[in-house]
Amino acid sequence: MSSLLEIFFVIISVVEFIIGTLGNGFIVLINSTSWFKNQKISVIDFILTWLAISRMCVLWTTIAGASLRKFYKTLSYSKNFKFCFDIIWTGSNYLCIACTTCISVFYLFKIANFSNSIFFWIKQRIHAVLLAIVLGTLMYFILFLIFMKMIANNFIYKWTKLEQNTTFPVLDTLSGFLVYHSLYNGILIFFFIVSLTSFLLLIFSLWSHLRRMKLQGIHTKDISTEAHIKAMKTMMSFLLFFIIYYISNIMLIVASSILDNVVAQIFSYNLIFLYLSVHPFLLVLWNSKLKWTFQHVLRKLVCHCGGYS
């Protein structure tokens, strides 16, 4: 029964991996082509492009790491492999969450309307704020790498021995594990709070806008209301999928390091790939340019396939 579940979950993971690569690749291709053709690109398209690139890196790194741990255990236990894998995987994750935070912050200051001097001052310098988010992420990533090189090698060695069922101080290893993941997750939690705050402020902005419209006797949706709702859909999807992604990573750590259950590990990968493969298509549907291009490509494919039938 477990072998059948394992095969079933592996097939789902492969399908999600292919869909995720195609979806994110489509966003990168369309935005890059438009950028090259017009010699300019909007802020939101630029961020979406890098978000898609980072997600493809996470997808490929995750599938490569899982395959190596399955078929080349000796290589996957080496310090150099773990360090190189962590650099690529951590860097991709940090870039991914930085891009999602940039989108949330950008939507907040682009759409929300508050009669507050501080809000207006930040709104006038939104590009500098987005740059600060990216540079801050880069600085944190560099500091995290320094920590890994100086301290984490010892932890990786102990954790590897523990995974190989070698007698090793469990409490000492777990303390290093907690320190390692606390530092890794620090910026992710911070950016999640920033995105959640942006979402809540946008809700408050929409409520204030609707209240003003009601006082003025206007009961139909205007452009500002539609912009609020569209941005809130995107931001809510980021938050929900991030929670799923974060929980699935915790499940993967527990399944691989504590339970040592292969089926649970593959199921965790299914949830990880769900965020990376399904969400790009939601972004395509909510972006007018990407949606039009996607529908155009689908029509071309249907006509092309119909010509051969």
RAGI-V353865 format. One record per helix or strand of 3 or more residues. SS is the DSSP state (a for helix, b for strand). FROM is the first residue (numbers start at 1). LEN is the number of residues. Records with the same first field share a line. If there is no record, write none. Layout:
SS->FROM-LEN / FROM-LEN
This chain:
a->2-37 / 43-29 / 73-4 / 79-33 / 117-8 / 126-38 / 170-46 / 223-37 / 262-24 / 288-21
